[in-house]
Amino acid sequence: MVWQAGQSLHENRYTIQKEIGDGGFGITYLAKDKRGRLWVVKTLNEKTIKKNAGNLEKCCNDFLAEAFKLVAFRHPHIVQVESVVICEGLPCIIMEYIQGKDLGKRLEQQGKLSEVEAVRYIRQIGEALTVVHKRGLLHRDLKPQNIMVRDIQDEAVLIDFGIAREFVTDLTQTHTRAGSDGFSPIEQYEERARRGEFTDVYALTATLVALLTGTNPQPSFLRAINDRFQVPAGVSGAVQKAILQGMKLQSKERTQTVEAWLELLPGGGGGLGGGLRQELRLDLGKSTFLELVQIPAGKFMMGSNDYDSEKPIHEVSVPAFLLGKYPVTNAQWEAVMGTKPAEGYDVKFQGKNHPVVGVSWDDCREFCKKLSSKLGKNIRLPSEAEWEYACRAGTQTKYYFGDDESQLGSYAWYGDGIFASGGNSGKKTHPVGEKKPNQFGLYDMHGNVWEWCSDRWHENYENAPKDGSSWETGTVDNSRVLRGGSWDYNAFYCRSAYRLRINADYRFYSIGFRLVVA
């Protein structure tokens, strides 16, 4: 052990509490700062120090060089590095302490995961790896033990890049093997072989297999002799395909990038693919259809601490329901109602595939009533809880893609203030479905148009329903709730948790809606 409990580091800023892990190259400690906050401190372990005794300065410099690469990453599913410092003559990484357990321990204690849960965690880690790869870097030691799950948010976080071992540039190299049996592809057992994104694709796929089965896959070097690998039984067609593509022994036959591999999973851009997500298409007449996505039942933490009206954060259980894949369009409104609400506005709001605007909450209720009668189904506006649950799609971040506001332009049409003085919207709505969807396959949940919810407005969530239902009691005025932000409001208003109060009879050219089919 390099350091002892009670030892102070970095000019007494941190005090070691205990050792929490000792790997092949590094050792990690739990430390506390002067304000009582917990941190993880990682440095070289005794084995590495002794092995490099004659060249320790170079070893430390290499460690620092790799460590500084981690500082640049700001992603909700990558462990956050606070700083890189020298303590007691050794290079150290100060990282956030994640309250939770790694997926390796989770498997040991609780057994295999459901497909929905496993795919959700793997997709989150895959998104993190995509960011890493775009910087020209690899992880090379992905496995359940290197994925933490936050207790409160229930989100996966990629940890332990290994420093100077697993976290290396994407080049042809001669080096010792890095990785873990069962999760390392065959190229990591060869002295000279090209590593690439496909190396992490194999490990990510093998991790998915472990989560679905509760056991490690057959090591790739044994598969090369006698391949006994089988796709886990009982998984969906989309997951089967993703596993087969990601577990190819030969790297050239494997899906080459994590980004492409994620498209094979349920919820990816490649469509249903026989996966978990179910969709329904209803004929509205006049060659117009309403596309709906099955939102699975589940629990989530509703609200945020960013705004008083979003407090308190509280757990809500939401039954399964069908939700519009897109906001209702001008063409869909005309097919049902025979009118064109956007005609009173600029022509740039009138495209057939643009979201309908200029509709009040009362107008939307009338639309739902008429369409319900036409189709013989119960069609309504979503409750606030249903809307936020569907928008988050398993996340607890500001947006369904994470906390990085700079990425919003890939997922939403939004402004830089009221009436869109900036942003990317060009002061207008845009055809639905042009931006990236969330993990449920829903488009335009952030931006483009505000969306009506069924609930009456309440100042906060005190005494709010916890069953996903619409909150109809406790107020006397005519105010209702809008969600999602729009083309004429900035990024803050597009957050998953943001709520806007508007009278039910109000019409505006940035307000639309989407439907629930119960």
URNOR-V730077 format. One record per residue. N is the residue number from 0. RES is the residue in one small letter. SS is DSSP state (h for helix, s for strand, l for the rest). BURIAL is # if it has 24 or more other ideal C-beta (glycine too) atoms within 12 Angstrom, else .. D_LAST is the distance of its C-alpha to the last C-alpha in Angstrom with 1 decimal. Layout:
n = [N:N]
res = [RES:RES]
ss = [SS:SS]
burial = [BURIAL:BURIAL]
d_last = [D_LAST:D_LAST]
//
This chain:
n = [0:1:2:3:4:5:6:7:8:9:10:11:12:13:14:15:16:17:18:19:20:21:22:23:24:25:26:27:28:29:30:31:32:33:34:35:36:37:38:39:40:41:42:43:44:45:46:47:48:49:50:51:52:53:54:55:56:57:58:59:60:61:62:63:64:65:66:67:68:69:70:71:72:73:74:75:76:77:78:79:80:81:82:83:84:85:86:87:88:89:90:91:92:93:94:95:96:97:98:99:100:101:102:103:104:105:106:107:108:109:110:111:112:113:114:115:116:117:118:119:120:121:122:123:124:125:126:127:128:129:130:131:132:133:134:135:136:137:138:139:140:141:142:143:144:145:146:147:148:149:150:151:152:153:154:155:156:157:158:159:160:161:162:163:164:165:166:167:168:169:170:171:172:173:174:175:176:177:178:179:180:181:182:183:184:185:186:187:188:189:190:191:192:193:194:195:196:197:198:199:200:201:202:203:204:205:206:207:208:209:210:211:212:213:214:215:216:217:218:219:220:221:222:223:224:225:226:227:228:229:230:231:232:233:234:235:236:237:238:239:240:241:242:243:244:245:246:247:248:249:250:251:252:253:254:255:256:257:258:259:260:261:262:263:264:265:266:267:268:269:270:271:272:273:274:275:276:277:278:279:280:281:282:283:284:285:286:287:288:289:290:291:292:293:294:295:296:297:298:299:300:301:302:303:304:305:306:307:308:309:310:311:312:313:314:315:316:317:318:319:320:321:322:323:324:325:326:327:328:329:330:331:332:333:334:335:336:337:338:339:340:341:342:343:344:345:346:347:348:349:350:351:352:353:354:355:356:357:358:359:360:361:362:363:364:365:366:367:368:369:370:371:372:373:374:375:376:377:378:379:380:381:382:383:384:385:386:387:388:389:390:391:392:393:394:395:396:397:398:399:400:401:402:403:404:405:406:407:408:409:410:411:412:413:414:415:416:417:418:419:420:421:422:423:424:425:426:427:428:429:430:431:432:433:434:435:436:437:438:439:440:441:442:443:444:445:446:447:448:449:450:451:452:453:454:455:456:457:458:459:460:461:462:463:464:465:466:467:468:469:470:471:472:473:474:475:476:477:478:479:480:481:482:483:484:485:486:487:488:489:490:491:492:493:494:495:496:497:498:499:500:501:502:503:504:505:506:507:508:509:510:511:512:513:514:515:516:517]
res = [m:v:w:q:a:g:q:s:l:h:e:n:r:y:t:i:q:k:e:i:g:d:g:g:f:g:i:t:y:l:a:k:d:k:r:g:r:l:w:v:v:k:t:l:n:e:k:t:i:k:k:n:a:g:n:l:e:k:c:c:n:d:f:l:a:e:a:f:k:l:v:a:f:r:h:p:h:i:v:q:v:e:s:v:v:i:c:e:g:l:p:c:i:i:m:e:y:i:q:g:k:d:l:g:k:r:l:e:q:q:g:k:l:s:e:v:e:a:v:r:y:i:r:q:i:g:e:a:l:t:v:v:h:k:r:g:l:l:h:r:d:l:k:p:q:n:i:m:v:r:d:i:q:d:e:a:v:l:i:d:f:g:i:a:r:e:f:v:t:d:l:t:q:t:h:t:r:a:g:s:d:g:f:s:p:i:e:q:y:e:e:r:a:r:r:g:e:f:t:d:v:y:a:l:t:a:t:l:v:a:l:l:t:g:t:n:p:q:p:s:f:l:r:a:i:n:d:r:f:q:v:p:a:g:v:s:g:a:v:q:k:a:i:l:q:g:m:k:l:q:s:k:e:r:t:q:t:v:e:a:w:l:e:l:l:p:g:g:g:g:g:l:g:g:g:l:r:q:e:l:r:l:d:l:g:k:s:t:f:l:e:l:v:q:i:p:a:g:k:f:m:m:g:s:n:d:y:d:s:e:k:p:i:h:e:v:s:v:p:a:f:l:l:g:k:y:p:v:t:n:a:q:w:e:a:v:m:g:t:k:p:a:e:g:y:d:v:k:f:q:g:k:n:h:p:v:v:g:v:s:w:d:d:c:r:e:f:c:k:k:l:s:s:k:l:g:k:n:i:r:l:p:s:e:a:e:w:e:y:a:c:r:a:g:t:q:t:k:y:y:f:g:d:d:e:s:q:l:g:s:y:a:w:y:g:d:g:i:f:a:s:g:g:n:s:g:k:k:t:h:p:v:g:e:k:k:p:n:q:f:g:l:y:d:m:h:g:n:v:w:e:w:c:s:d:r:w:h:e:n:y:e:n:a:p:k:d:g:s:s:w:e:t:g:t:v:d:n:s:r:v:l:r:g:g:s:w:d:y:n:a:f:y:c:r:s:a:y:r:l:r:i:n:a:d:y:r:f:y:s:i:g:f:r:l:v:v:a]
ss = [l:l:l:l:l:l:l:s:s:l:l:l:l:s:s:s:s:s:s:s:s:s:l:l:l:s:s:s:s:s:s:s:s:l:l:l:l:s:s:s:s:s:s:s:l:h:h:h:h:h:h:l:h:h:h:h:h:h:h:h:h:h:h:h:h:h:h:h:h:h:h:l:l:l:l:l:l:s:l:l:s:s:s:s:s:s:s:l:l:s:s:s:s:s:s:s:l:l:l:s:s:s:h:h:h:h:h:h:h:h:l:l:l:l:h:h:h:h:h:h:h:h:h:h:h:h:h:h:h:h:h:h:h:h:l:l:s:l:l:l:l:l:l:h:h:h:s:s:s:s:l:l:l:l:l:s:s:s:l:l:l:l:l:l:l:l:l:l:s:l:l:s:s:s:l:l:l:l:l:l:l:l:l:l:l:h:h:h:h:l:l:s:s:s:l:l:h:h:h:h:h:h:h:h:h:h:h:h:h:h:h:h:h:l:l:l:l:l:l:h:h:h:h:l:l:l:l:l:l:l:l:l:l:l:l:l:h:h:h:h:h:h:h:h:h:h:l:l:l:l:h:h:h:l:l:l:l:h:h:h:h:h:l:l:l:l:l:l:l:l:l:l:l:l:l:l:l:l:s:s:s:s:s:s:s:l:l:s:s:s:s:s:s:s:s:l:l:s:s:s:s:s:l:l:l:l:l:h:h:h:l:l:l:s:s:s:s:s:l:l:s:s:s:s:l:l:l:l:s:h:h:h:h:h:h:h:h:l:l:l:h:h:h:h:l:l:h:h:h:l:l:l:l:s:s:l:l:l:l:l:h:h:h:h:h:h:h:h:h:h:h:h:h:h:h:l:l:l:s:s:s:l:l:h:h:h:h:h:h:h:h:h:l:l:l:l:l:l:s:l:l:s:l:l:h:h:h:h:h:h:l:l:l:l:l:l:l:l:l:l:l:l:l:l:l:l:l:l:l:l:s:l:l:l:l:l:l:l:l:l:l:l:l:l:l:l:l:l:l:s:s:s:s:s:s:s:l:l:l:l:l:l:l:l:l:l:l:l:l:l:l:l:l:l:l:l:l:l:s:s:s:s:s:l:l:l:l:l:l:l:h:h:h:h:l:l:l:l:s:s:s:s:s:l:l:l:l:l:l:l:s:s:l:l:s:s:s:l]
burial = [.:#:#:.:.:.:.:.:#:#:.:.:.:#:#:#:#:.:#:#:#:.:#:.:#:#:#:#:#:#:#:#:#:.:.:.:.:#:#:#:#:#:#:#:#:.:.:#:#:.:.:.:.:.:.:.:.:.:#:#:.:#:#:#:.:#:#:.:#:#:.:.:#:.:#:#:#:#:#:#:#:#:#:#:#:.:#:.:.:#:#:#:#:#:#:#:#:#:.:.:#:#:#:#:.:#:#:.:.:.:.:#:#:.:#:#:#:#:#:#:#:#:#:#:#:#:#:#:#:#:#:#:#:.:#:.:#:#:#:#:#:#:#:#:#:#:#:#:#:#:.:.:#:#:#:#:#:#:#:#:#:#:#:#:#:#:#:#:.:#:.:.:.:.:.:.:#:#:#:#:#:#:#:#:#:#:#:#:#:#:.:.:#:.:#:#:#:#:#:#:#:#:#:#:#:#:#:#:#:#:#:#:#:.:.:#:#:#:#:#:.:.:#:.:.:.:.:.:#:.:#:#:.:.:#:#:.:#:#:#:#:#:#:#:#:#:#:#:#:.:#:.:.:#:#:#:#:#:#:#:#:#:#:#:#:#:#:#:.:#:.:#:#:.:#:#:#:#:#:#:.:#:.:#:.:.:.:.:#:#:#:#:#:#:#:#:.:#:.:#:#:#:#:#:.:.:.:.:#:#:.:.:.:#:.:#:.:#:.:.:#:#:#:#:#:#:#:#:#:#:#:#:#:#:#:#:#:.:.:#:#:#:.:.:#:.:.:.:#:#:#:.:#:#:#:#:#:#:#:#:#:.:#:#:#:#:#:#:.:.:#:.:.:.:#:.:.:.:#:#:#:#:#:#:#:#:#:#:#:#:#:#:#:#:#:#:#:#:#:#:#:#:#:.:#:.:#:#:#:.:#:#:#:#:#:#:.:.:.:#:.:.:#:#:#:.:#:#:#:#:#:#:#:#:#:#:#:#:#:#:#:#:#:#:#:#:#:#:#:#:#:#:#:#:#:#:#:#:.:.:#:.:.:#:#:.:.:#:#:#:#:.:.:.:.:.:.:.:#:#:#:#:#:#:#:#:#:#:#:#:#:#:#:#:#:#:#:#:#:#:#:#:.:#:.:#:#:#:#:#:#:#:#:#:#:#:#:#]
d_last = [59.7:60.5:59.7:59.7:57.5:58.8:60.2:59.6:58.7:58.8:61.1:59.6:56.1:54.6:55.5:54.8:52.9:52.7:52.5:49.0:49.7:52.5:51.9:54.2:55.1:53.7:53.3:50.7:51.1:49.1:50.8:50.5:51.5:53.4:50.2:49.0:46.3:46.0:46.6:47.2:50.7:51.4:54.9:57.2:57.9:61.4:61.3:60.6:63.3:65.9:65.1:65.5:68.4:70.7:68.1:65.9:66.0:64.5:61.9:60.9:60.8:58.5:56.2:56.1:55.6:52.5:51.3:51.4:49.0:46.3:46.8:45.4:41.9:39.2:35.9:33.3:33.7:37.5:39.7:41.2:45.0:46.7:50.2:52.8:56.1:59.4:60.0:63.2:64.0:60.8:57.9:54.7:51.0:49.3:45.6:42.7:42.2:38.7:37.7:36.1:37.1:37.6:35.5:38.7:39.0:35.3:35.9:39.0:37.5:34.0:34.2:32.0:28.7:25.3:24.7:21.9:24.3:27.4:26.0:24.9:28.4:30.1:28.3:29.4:32.9:33.0:32.2:35.1:37.4:36.7:38.1:41.0:41.8:41.7:44.6:46.5:46.2:45.1:44.1:45.6:44.8:41.0:40.1:37.9:40.7:40.6:36.9:36.2:32.8:32.7:32.0:30.0:28.1:27.7:28.9:31.5:34.8:37.6:41.0:44.5:45.5:48.8:51.1:53.9:52.5:48.9:48.4:50.6:50.7:49.7:53.2:55.2:57.0:59.4:58.2:57.5:54.3:51.4:48.2:47.2:47.6:44.4:42.9:45.7:46.1:49.4:50.7:50.9:53.4:55.7:58.4:58.0:54.6:52.4:49.4:46.5:42.7:42.5:44.1:41.3:38.8:40.4:40.3:36.6:35.7:38.0:36.3:32.9:34.6:36.0:32.7:31.1:34.2:35.9:39.2:41.0:41.3:44.7:46.9:47.4:51.2:50.8:48.4:51.1:53.4:51.1:47.4:45.4:42.1:39.0:35.4:33.5:32.0:28.3:27.1:25.0:26.8:26.4:28.0:30.7:31.7:31.8:34.0:36.3:36.9:37.4:39.7:42.2:45.7:47.3:46.2:46.6:44.1:41.4:38.7:40.9:38.7:36.0:34.0:34.1:33.3:30.1:28.9:28.9:26.5:22.8:21.5:24.8:25.6:26.5:23.1:21.3:24.6:23.1:22.0:19.1:16.8:14.5:13.6:12.3:14.2:13.4:16.6:16.9:20.6:23.8:23.5:20.5:17.4:14.2:14.0:11.1:11.8:10.4:11.2:12.8:12.9:16.1:18.4:20.0:22.7:21.4:23.9:27.5:31.1:31.7:31.0:31.2:27.8:26.3:28.0:28.0:26.3:24.2:22.1:18.4:16.3:12.7:10.3:9.0:6.0:6.5:8.8:11.4:14.6:16.7:16.8:16.6:20.1:22.7:22.5:18.8:19.4:22.5:20.9:18.5:20.7:24.2:25.4:26.3:25.8:27.7:30.8:32.3:32.5:34.6:34.1:33.0:29.6:29.2:28.7:26.0:24.4:24.8:21.9:21.9:23.8:25.3:22.0:21.7:18.7:19.4:19.5:16.0:14.6:16.6:15.3:11.6:13.0:15.1:12.8:10.3:13.6:14.9:12.3:11.2:7.5:5.4:6.3:7.7:10.0:9.7:11.8:15.2:14.8:11.7:13.8:17.0:15.8:14.5:17.7:20.0:18.8:21.1:23.9:25.5:27.7:27.9:26.1:24.0:27.2:29.5:31.7:34.1:33.6:35.9:33.3:30.7:32.0:30.8:27.1:27.0:28.7:30.1:33.2:36.1:35.7:34.5:34.8:35.0:38.7:38.2:35.6:34.6:32.7:35.8:34.5:31.7:28.2:28.0:26.0:22.7:22.9:26.7:26.6:25.8:22.2:21.3:21.0:17.3:18.4:17.1:19.7:21.1:19.5:23.1:24.9:25.0:23.1:21.8:18.1:16.9:14.7:13.6:16.2:19.7:22.5:24.3:27.5:26.6:24.4:26.7:24.7:21.3:18.4:18.4:15.0:12.9:12.0:13.2:17.0:18.0:21.4:24.8:25.5:27.0:27.1:24.7:24.0:20.7:20.1:20.4:20.0:21.5:24.8:26.1:29.0:31.2:30.8:32.4:31.2:30.9:28.1:26.1:25.9:22.6:23.3:24.7:23.5:24.8:25.2:25.1:25.3:22.3:24.6:26.0:26.0:27.5:28.0:26.3:23.0:19.8:16.1:13.2:9.6:6.1:3.8:0.0]
//
